[in-house]
Structure formats: structure tokens, C-alpha cells
Amino acid sequence: MTSPVYWHPAIYHRLMKILYGNYFEARYKSIADLIPDYATVTEVCAGDAYLFKNYLKIKNVKYTGLDINSSFVKHGQKNNIQIFEFDLLKDEVPVSDYIIIQASLYQFIPEHEFIVRKLLASTKKTLLIVEPIRNLALSSNRVVAFIAKYSANPGENHKIHRFNRETLMAFFRQFEEFESTKEIEGGRELIGIFRK
């Protein structure tokens, strides 16, 4: 069953703001800083397309959002966002200069290597993988921990596996395209930068 967090973009947005607090905008700003004006961008697991609406639209990028959640897709399309229902395990990823996946790679464990190779095959320039390295489900804040623990099912299955800094870095280093990481303010997430 889909977690309540994914029932509607407004619910998702509000709860993500609670989870990330003062660092909510930091991830989006960090990603946007790596995307040049007029680039072609595909965001898989795009969610509510907040990155595009608030950070990439002003850069005049050609954006395509992809997400498995039909509610998010319909909401985005009603707001004139080019976003489509999409199963990353099965469907073909559009070729773009930049491909982005935010805080979703853990959803594909144990097929995460297949997913990264699939994304790299469709990337003309750069793949950006943004992934948590501190599990909010273990937060000392009970509200944050509860939301994080029960908000990890976007429509397939509830996922329990997570990366930490060491396991994520070890995974990234398997790929010859891996260039570097950028830590997002607050220390909860890393951006893996892969260049073609």
C-alpha cells in the first residue's frame, strides 16, 4: 500500500519540510548549482517536481519528470509540468544532458546497480545521484523518526534498507564514471557526480 506521504504532493511537500527542517531547500539548491542554463534534464522519481518548479525553471532547462505515482504525475501535468508516469525498472529513460535521482536509489535495492547503469546509459553528460547517508528513521525526534519510518512506500513496497556514508561511497566507486561527491548542508545527504 502506498504510504500516506505519497497520497498527494501537498502532503508529501509538508512532511518533507518537517523531516528536513532548516535544510529543506539545501538539497535543491545544491543540485541546481550543478545544472547549467538551457540543459536538457530528466529527473527520475521526480515526486512533486519541486526542483524544477523552484530552481530549474528559471534556468530555461528542457525538463522531463518521471514518476511511478499517478497522483503526482496528474498534479504536475495540471500545472503544465512535463512529467509522465514511469516505472524505472521497466521503462526506457529518455536521453538527456543531465539525469537526476533524488533520495530514491535505496528504493531499488538490491537492483540499485542495474538502475545506475541504466541511468548512465541515458546520460549524455552528467548523472547526479542524491542519497541520504543519515537515516531519519533513527532520529531522536519521535515525530521525524515516525514519519521517516513509515513514509518509504511510493507505490510498490515498503523499503527498509538504507545507505550510510561508507556503503554509499563504496557503491559509487564501482563505476568508472564516478567523479566526486558534494555534501549537502546539514550533513544528511551526498550528491554523487558521474561524468560521461
CYANA upper distance limits for C-alpha pairs under 8 A (distance plus 0.5 A):
  1 MET  CA    153 ASN  CA      7.76
  1 MET  CA    155 GLY  CA      6.85
  1 MET  CA    156 GLU  CA      7.77
  1 MET  CA    157 ASN  CA      7.70
  2 THR  CA      6 TYR  CA      7.01
  2 THR  CA      7 TRP  CA      7.71
  2 THR  CA    153 ASN  CA      5.81
  2 THR  CA    154 PRO  CA      5.88
  2 THR  CA    155 GLY  CA      4.93
  2 THR  CA    156 GLU  CA      7.55
  2 THR  CA    157 ASN  CA      8.28
  3 SER  CA      7 TRP  CA      7.55
  3 SER  CA    150 TYR  CA      7.27
  3 SER  CA    151 SER  CA      5.83
  3 SER  CA    152 ALA  CA      7.16
  3 SER  CA    153 ASN  CA      5.57
  3 SER  CA    154 PRO  CA      6.79
  3 SER  CA    155 GLY  CA      7.90
  4 PRO  CA     11 ILE  CA      8.31
  4 PRO  CA    151 SER  CA      7.49
  5 VAL  CA     11 ILE  CA      6.26
  5 VAL  CA     12 TYR  CA      5.32
  5 VAL  CA     15 LEU  CA      7.57
  5 VAL  CA    151 SER  CA      6.15
  6 TYR  CA     11 ILE  CA      7.71
  6 TYR  CA     12 TYR  CA      6.32
  6 TYR  CA     69 ASN  CA      8.11
  6 TYR  CA     72 PHE  CA      8.46
  6 TYR  CA    151 SER  CA      8.23
  6 TYR  CA    153 ASN  CA      8.18
  6 TYR  CA    154 PRO  CA      6.23
  6 TYR  CA    155 GLY  CA      8.41
  7 TRP  CA     11 ILE  CA      7.58
  7 TRP  CA     12 TYR  CA      8.12
  7 TRP  CA     71 SER  CA      7.39
  8 HIS  CA     12 TYR  CA      6.87
  8 HIS  CA     71 SER  CA      6.71
  8 HIS  CA     72 PHE  CA      7.00
  9 PRO  CA     13 HIS  CA      6.45
  9 PRO  CA     47 GLY  CA      7.92
  9 PRO  CA     48 ASP  CA      5.91
  9 PRO  CA     71 SER  CA      8.22
  9 PRO  CA     72 PHE  CA      6.41
  9 PRO  CA     75 HIS  CA      7.99
 10 ALA  CA     14 ARG  CA      6.69
 11 ILE  CA     15 LEU  CA      6.68
 12 TYR  CA     16 MET  CA      6.57
 12 TYR  CA     48 ASP  CA      8.29
 13 HIS  CA     17 LYS  CA      6.79
 13 HIS  CA     48 ASP  CA      7.99
 14 ARG  CA     18 ILE  CA      7.00
 15 LEU  CA     19 LEU  CA      6.70
 15 LEU  CA    147 ILE  CA      8.11
 16 MET  CA     20 TYR  CA      6.54
 16 MET  CA     24 PHE  CA      7.85
 17 LYS  CA     21 GLY  CA      5.93
 17 LYS  CA     24 PHE  CA      6.21
 18 ILE  CA    144 VAL  CA      7.65
 19 LEU  CA    136 LEU  CA      8.05
 19 LEU  CA    144 VAL  CA      6.02
 19 LEU  CA    147 ILE  CA      8.14
 19 LEU  CA    148 ALA  CA      7.88
 20 TYR  CA     24 PHE  CA      5.26
 23 TYR  CA     27 ARG  CA      7.98
 23 TYR  CA    185 GLU  CA      7.22
 23 TYR  CA    186 GLY  CA      6.64
 24 PHE  CA     28 TYR  CA      8.48
 25 GLU  CA     29 LYS  CA      6.74
 26 ALA  CA     30 SER  CA      6.55
 26 ALA  CA    184 ILE  CA      6.94
 26 ALA  CA    185 GLU  CA      6.50
 27 ARG  CA     31 ILE  CA      6.77
 27 ARG  CA    184 ILE  CA      6.51
 27 ARG  CA    185 GLU  CA      8.13
 27 ARG  CA    189 GLU  CA      8.39
 28 TYR  CA     32 ALA  CA      6.57
 28 TYR  CA     51 LEU  CA      6.17
 28 TYR  CA     55 TYR  CA      7.51
 29 LYS  CA     33 ASP  CA      6.63
 29 LYS  CA     55 TYR  CA      7.51
 30 SER  CA     34 LEU  CA      7.47
 30 SER  CA    184 ILE  CA      7.12
 31 ILE  CA     35 ILE  CA      7.41
 31 ILE  CA    128 LEU  CA      8.37
 31 ILE  CA    191 ILE  CA      8.33
 32 ALA  CA     51 LEU  CA      8.17
 32 ALA  CA     55 TYR  CA      6.57
 32 ALA  CA     56 LEU  CA      6.89
 35 ILE  CA     39 ALA  CA      7.61
 35 ILE  CA     56 LEU  CA      8.46
 35 ILE  CA     98 TYR  CA      8.02
 36 PRO  CA     59 LYS  CA      7.72
 37 ASP  CA     59 LYS  CA      5.10
 37 ASP  CA     60 ASN  CA      6.41
 37 ASP  CA     61 VAL  CA      6.46
 38 TYR  CA     59 LYS  CA      6.85
 38 TYR  CA     60 ASN  CA      5.58
 38 TYR  CA     61 VAL  CA      4.78
 38 TYR  CA     62 LYS  CA      7.12
 39 ALA  CA     60 ASN  CA      8.26
 39 ALA  CA     61 VAL  CA      5.44
 39 ALA  CA     62 LYS  CA      6.80
 39 ALA  CA     97 ASP  CA      6.76
 39 ALA  CA     98 TYR  CA      7.75
 40 THR  CA     61 VAL  CA      6.21
 40 THR  CA     62 LYS  CA      5.15
 40 THR  CA     63 TYR  CA      6.61
 40 THR  CA     96 SER  CA      5.74
 40 THR  CA     97 ASP  CA      5.66
 40 THR  CA     98 TYR  CA      6.81
 41 VAL  CA     61 VAL  CA      7.18
 41 VAL  CA     62 LYS  CA      6.50
 41 VAL  CA     63 TYR  CA      5.36
 41 VAL  CA     64 THR  CA      6.78
 41 VAL  CA     96 SER  CA      6.07
 41 VAL  CA     97 ASP  CA      6.61
 41 VAL  CA     98 TYR  CA      5.31
 41 VAL  CA     99 ILE  CA      6.25
 41 VAL  CA    100 ILE  CA      8.08
 42 THR  CA     63 TYR  CA      6.39
 42 THR  CA     64 THR  CA      5.25
 42 THR  CA     65 GLY  CA      6.35
 42 THR  CA     66 LEU  CA      8.03
 42 THR  CA     94 PRO  CA      7.57
 42 THR  CA     95 VAL  CA      8.32
 42 THR  CA     96 SER  CA      6.60
 42 THR  CA     98 TYR  CA      6.91
 42 THR  CA     99 ILE  CA      5.33
 42 THR  CA    100 ILE  CA      6.85
 43 GLU  CA     63 TYR  CA      8.18
 43 GLU  CA     64 THR  CA      6.82
 43 GLU  CA     65 GLY  CA      5.39
 43 GLU  CA     66 LEU  CA      6.64
 43 GLU  CA     99 ILE  CA      6.23
 43 GLU  CA    100 ILE  CA      5.17
 43 GLU  CA    101 ILE  CA      6.48
 44 VAL  CA     65 GLY  CA      6.63
 44 VAL  CA     66 LEU  CA      5.27
 44 VAL  CA     67 ASP  CA      6.67
 44 VAL  CA     88 LEU  CA      7.94
 44 VAL  CA     99 ILE  CA      7.98
 44 VAL  CA    100 ILE  CA      6.76
 44 VAL  CA    101 ILE  CA      5.85
 44 VAL  CA    102 GLN  CA      8.41
 45 CYS  CA     65 GLY  CA      8.09
 45 CYS  CA     66 LEU  CA      6.26
 45 CYS  CA     67 ASP  CA      5.08
 45 CYS  CA     68 ILE  CA      7.56
 45 CYS  CA    101 ILE  CA      6.80
 45 CYS  CA    102 GLN  CA      7.61
 45 CYS  CA    104 SER  CA      7.29
 46 ALA  CA     65 GLY  CA      5.93
 46 ALA  CA     66 LEU  CA      6.10
 46 ALA  CA     67 ASP  CA      6.01
 46 ALA  CA    101 ILE  CA      7.98
 46 ALA  CA    102 GLN  CA      8.10
 47 GLY  CA     67 ASP  CA      6.77
 47 GLY  CA     69 ASN  CA      8.18
 47 GLY  CA     72 PHE  CA      6.64
 47 GLY  CA     73 VAL  CA      8.47
 48 ASP  CA     72 PHE  CA      6.38
 48 ASP  CA     73 VAL  CA      8.48
 48 ASP  CA     76 GLY  CA      7.39
 49 ALA  CA     53 LYS  CA      6.80
 49 ALA  CA     65 GLY  CA      7.45
 49 ALA  CA     76 GLY  CA      7.73
 50 TYR  CA     54 ASN  CA      6.38
 50 TYR  CA     55 TYR  CA      8.28
 51 LEU  CA     55 TYR  CA      5.88
 51 LEU  CA     56 LEU  CA      6.81
 52 PHE  CA     56 LEU  CA      4.99
 52 PHE  CA     57 LYS  CA      5.89
 52 PHE  CA     63 TYR  CA      7.87
 53 LYS  CA     57 LYS  CA      6.21
 54 ASN  CA     58 ILE  CA      8.24
 55 TYR  CA     59 LYS  CA      7.97
 56 LEU  CA     60 ASN  CA      7.39
 56 LEU  CA     61 VAL  CA      6.85
 57 LYS  CA     61 VAL  CA      6.83
 63 TYR  CA     82 GLN  CA      7.25
 64 THR  CA     82 GLN  CA      5.83
 64 THR  CA     83 ILE  CA      6.19
 64 THR  CA     84 PHE  CA      8.37
 65 GLY  CA     81 ILE  CA      8.34
 65 GLY  CA     82 GLN  CA      6.64
 65 GLY  CA     83 ILE  CA      4.67
 65 GLY  CA     84 PHE  CA      6.80
 66 LEU  CA     73 VAL  CA      8.33
 66 LEU  CA     83 ILE  CA      5.98
 66 LEU  CA     84 PHE  CA      5.53
 66 LEU  CA     85 GLU  CA      6.43
 66 LEU  CA     86 PHE  CA      6.00
 67 ASP  CA     72 PHE  CA      7.97
 67 ASP  CA     73 VAL  CA      7.17
 67 ASP  CA     83 ILE  CA      7.99
 67 ASP  CA     84 PHE  CA      6.92
 67 ASP  CA     85 GLU  CA      5.69
 67 ASP  CA     86 PHE  CA      5.64
 67 ASP  CA     87 ASP  CA      7.58
 68 ILE  CA     73 VAL  CA      8.50
 68 ILE  CA     85 GLU  CA      5.72
 68 ILE  CA     86 PHE  CA      5.39
 68 ILE  CA     87 ASP  CA      5.98
 68 ILE  CA     88 LEU  CA      8.34
 68 ILE  CA    154 PRO  CA      8.13
 68 ILE  CA    155 GLY  CA      7.78
 69 ASN  CA     73 VAL  CA      6.89
 69 ASN  CA     85 GLU  CA      7.16
 69 ASN  CA    154 PRO  CA      7.15
 69 ASN  CA    155 GLY  CA      7.07
 70 SER  CA     74 LYS  CA      6.53
 70 SER  CA     85 GLU  CA      6.53
 71 SER  CA     75 HIS  CA      6.67
 72 PHE  CA     76 GLY  CA      6.62
 73 VAL  CA     77 GLN  CA      6.63
 73 VAL  CA     83 ILE  CA      6.35
 73 VAL  CA     84 PHE  CA      6.28
 73 VAL  CA     85 GLU  CA      6.51
 74 LYS  CA     78 LYS  CA      6.67
 75 HIS  CA     79 ASN  CA      7.04
 76 GLY  CA     80 ASN  CA      7.01
 76 GLY  CA     81 ILE  CA      5.69
 76 GLY  CA     82 GLN  CA      7.90
 76 GLY  CA     83 ILE  CA      6.84
 77 GLN  CA     81 ILE  CA      5.59
 77 GLN  CA     82 GLN  CA      6.87
 77 GLN  CA     83 ILE  CA      6.78
 86 PHE  CA     91 ASP  CA      6.99
 87 ASP  CA     91 ASP  CA      5.98
 88 LEU  CA     92 GLU  CA      8.01
 88 LEU  CA     93 VAL  CA      8.01
 88 LEU  CA    115 ILE  CA      8.05
 89 LEU  CA    115 ILE  CA      7.62
 93 VAL  CA    118 LYS  CA      8.21
 93 VAL  CA    119 LEU  CA      7.49
 93 VAL  CA    122 SER  CA      6.74
 94 PRO  CA    122 SER  CA      6.88
 95 VAL  CA    122 SER  CA      5.00
 95 VAL  CA    123 THR  CA      6.38
 95 VAL  CA    124 LYS  CA      7.34
 96 SER  CA    122 SER  CA      7.04
 96 SER  CA    123 THR  CA      5.99
 96 SER  CA    124 LYS  CA      6.28
 96 SER  CA    125 LYS  CA      8.32
 97 ASP  CA    123 THR  CA      6.28
 97 ASP  CA    124 LYS  CA      5.10
 97 ASP  CA    125 LYS  CA      5.40
 97 ASP  CA    126 THR  CA      6.89
 98 TYR  CA    123 THR  CA      6.55
 98 TYR  CA    124 LYS  CA      7.42
 98 TYR  CA    125 LYS  CA      6.52
 98 TYR  CA    126 THR  CA      5.42
 98 TYR  CA    127 LEU  CA      6.25
 98 TYR  CA    128 LEU  CA      7.94
 99 ILE  CA    119 LEU  CA      7.55
 99 ILE  CA    122 SER  CA      8.36
 99 ILE  CA    123 THR  CA      6.56
 99 ILE  CA    126 THR  CA      7.06
 99 ILE  CA    127 LEU  CA      5.38
 99 ILE  CA    128 LEU  CA      6.73
100 ILE  CA    127 LEU  CA      6.52
100 ILE  CA    128 LEU  CA      5.35
100 ILE  CA    129 ILE  CA      6.56
100 ILE  CA    130 VAL  CA      8.24
101 ILE  CA    105 LEU  CA      7.66
101 ILE  CA    128 LEU  CA      7.01
101 ILE  CA    129 ILE  CA      5.69
101 ILE  CA    130 VAL  CA      6.69
102 GLN  CA    129 ILE  CA      6.73
102 GLN  CA    130 VAL  CA      5.16
102 GLN  CA    131 GLU  CA      6.78
103 ALA  CA    129 ILE  CA      8.40
103 ALA  CA    130 VAL  CA      6.04
103 ALA  CA    131 GLU  CA      4.99
103 ALA  CA    132 PRO  CA      6.58
104 SER  CA    108 PHE  CA      8.09
104 SER  CA    130 VAL  CA      8.48
104 SER  CA    131 GLU  CA      7.43
105 LEU  CA    109 ILE  CA      7.78
105 LEU  CA    112 HIS  CA      6.82
105 LEU  CA    129 ILE  CA      8.28
105 LEU  CA    131 GLU  CA      7.35
106 TYR  CA    112 HIS  CA      7.66
106 TYR  CA    131 GLU  CA      8.38
106 TYR  CA    159 LYS  CA      8.07
106 TYR  CA    161 HIS  CA      7.05
106 TYR  CA    162 ARG  CA      6.25
106 TYR  CA    163 PHE  CA      7.54
107 GLN  CA    152 ALA  CA      8.39
107 GLN  CA    159 LYS  CA      6.46
108 PHE  CA    112 HIS  CA      5.54
108 PHE  CA    115 ILE  CA      7.97
109 ILE  CA    161 HIS  CA      7.70
111 GLU  CA    115 ILE  CA      6.92
112 HIS  CA    116 VAL  CA      6.77
113 GLU  CA    117 ARG  CA      6.75
114 PHE  CA    118 LYS  CA      6.60
115 ILE  CA    119 LEU  CA      6.71
116 VAL  CA    120 LEU  CA      6.60
117 ARG  CA    121 ALA  CA      6.66
118 LYS  CA    122 SER  CA      7.26
119 LEU  CA    123 THR  CA      6.81
119 LEU  CA    127 LEU  CA      7.70
120 LEU  CA    127 LEU  CA      6.96
120 LEU  CA    196 LYS  CA      8.30
123 THR  CA    127 LEU  CA      6.75
123 THR  CA    196 LYS  CA      7.80
124 LYS  CA    196 LYS  CA      7.05
125 LYS  CA    195 ARG  CA      6.30
125 LYS  CA    196 LYS  CA      5.68
126 THR  CA    193 ILE  CA      7.47
126 THR  CA    194 PHE  CA      6.04
126 THR  CA    195 ARG  CA      5.15
126 THR  CA    196 LYS  CA      6.71
127 LEU  CA    192 GLY  CA      8.46
127 LEU  CA    193 ILE  CA      6.61
127 LEU  CA    194 PHE  CA      5.52
127 LEU  CA    195 ARG  CA      7.08
128 LEU  CA    191 ILE  CA      6.87
128 LEU  CA    192 GLY  CA      6.18
128 LEU  CA    193 ILE  CA      5.57
128 LEU  CA    194 PHE  CA      6.94
129 ILE  CA    191 ILE  CA      5.98
129 ILE  CA    192 GLY  CA      5.44
129 ILE  CA    193 ILE  CA      7.25
130 VAL  CA    189 GLU  CA      7.23
130 VAL  CA    190 LEU  CA      6.19
130 VAL  CA    191 ILE  CA      4.83
130 VAL  CA    192 GLY  CA      6.78
131 GLU  CA    163 PHE  CA      8.35
131 GLU  CA    189 GLU  CA      5.94
131 GLU  CA    190 LEU  CA      6.15
131 GLU  CA    191 ILE  CA      7.07
132 PRO  CA    162 ARG  CA      8.48
132 PRO  CA    163 PHE  CA      7.44
132 PRO  CA    164 ASN  CA      7.87
132 PRO  CA    188 ARG  CA      6.12
132 PRO  CA    189 GLU  CA      4.63
132 PRO  CA    190 LEU  CA      6.97
133 ILE  CA    162 ARG  CA      8.33
133 ILE  CA    163 PHE  CA      6.14
133 ILE  CA    164 ASN  CA      4.69
133 ILE  CA    165 ARG  CA      5.56
133 ILE  CA    168 LEU  CA      7.94
133 ILE  CA    188 ARG  CA      6.09
133 ILE  CA    189 GLU  CA      5.79
133 ILE  CA    190 LEU  CA      7.37
134 ARG  CA    163 PHE  CA      8.33
134 ARG  CA    164 ASN  CA      6.59
134 ARG  CA    165 ARG  CA      8.27
134 ARG  CA    187 GLY  CA      8.30
134 ARG  CA    188 ARG  CA      5.55
134 ARG  CA    189 GLU  CA      7.56
135 ASN  CA    139 SER  CA      7.83
135 ASN  CA    162 ARG  CA      7.57
135 ASN  CA    164 ASN  CA      8.21
135 ASN  CA    188 ARG  CA      8.39
136 LEU  CA    144 VAL  CA      7.23
136 LEU  CA    145 ALA  CA      6.24
136 LEU  CA    148 ALA  CA      6.25
136 LEU  CA    149 LYS  CA      8.25
137 ALA  CA    144 VAL  CA      7.56
137 ALA  CA    145 ALA  CA      4.62
137 ALA  CA    146 PHE  CA      7.08
137 ALA  CA    147 ILE  CA      8.01
137 ALA  CA    148 ALA  CA      5.31
137 ALA  CA    149 LYS  CA      5.33
138 LEU  CA    145 ALA  CA      6.25
139 SER  CA    144 VAL  CA      6.98
139 SER  CA    145 ALA  CA      5.59
140 SER  CA    145 ALA  CA      7.61
141 ASN  CA    145 ALA  CA      6.59
142 ARG  CA    146 PHE  CA      6.48
143 VAL  CA    147 ILE  CA      6.73
144 VAL  CA    148 ALA  CA      6.55
145 ALA  CA    149 LYS  CA      6.48
146 PHE  CA    150 TYR  CA      6.80
147 ILE  CA    151 SER  CA      6.28
148 ALA  CA    152 ALA  CA      7.59
152 ALA  CA    158 HIS  CA      6.11
152 ALA  CA    159 LYS  CA      6.51
153 ASN  CA    157 ASN  CA      5.95
153 ASN  CA    158 HIS  CA      5.02
153 ASN  CA    159 LYS  CA      7.21
163 PHE  CA    167 THR  CA      6.25
163 PHE  CA    168 LEU  CA      6.04
164 ASN  CA    168 LEU  CA      6.48
165 ARG  CA    169 MET  CA      6.56
166 GLU  CA    170 ALA  CA      6.62
167 THR  CA    171 PHE  CA      6.64
168 LEU  CA    172 PHE  CA      6.68
169 MET  CA    173 ARG  CA      6.69
170 ALA  CA    174 GLN  CA      7.43
171 PHE  CA    175 PHE  CA      8.43
172 PHE  CA    178 PHE  CA      6.81
172 PHE  CA    192 GLY  CA      7.72
173 ARG  CA    178 PHE  CA      6.88
174 GLN  CA    178 PHE  CA      8.48
177 GLU  CA    194 PHE  CA      5.52
177 GLU  CA    195 ARG  CA      5.77
177 GLU  CA    196 LYS  CA      6.52
178 PHE  CA    192 GLY  CA      7.81
178 PHE  CA    193 ILE  CA      6.64
178 PHE  CA    194 PHE  CA      4.78
178 PHE  CA    195 ARG  CA      7.02
179 GLU  CA    192 GLY  CA      8.27
179 GLU  CA    193 ILE  CA      6.16
179 GLU  CA    194 PHE  CA      5.82
179 GLU  CA    195 ARG  CA      6.91
180 SER  CA    192 GLY  CA      6.66
180 SER  CA    193 ILE  CA      5.85
180 SER  CA    194 PHE  CA      7.77
181 THR  CA    190 LEU  CA      6.87
181 THR  CA    191 ILE  CA      5.83
181 THR  CA    192 GLY  CA      5.09
181 THR  CA    193 ILE  CA      6.28
182 LYS  CA    190 LEU  CA      6.20
182 LYS  CA    191 ILE  CA      5.52
182 LYS  CA    192 GLY  CA      7.22
182 LYS  CA    193 ILE  CA      8.23
183 GLU  CA    187 GLY  CA      6.90
183 GLU  CA    189 GLU  CA      6.75
183 GLU  CA    190 LEU  CA      5.07
183 GLU  CA    191 ILE  CA      6.77
184 ILE  CA    188 ARG  CA      7.49
184 ILE  CA    189 GLU  CA      6.10
184 ILE  CA    190 LEU  CA      6.37
184 ILE  CA    191 ILE  CA      7.76
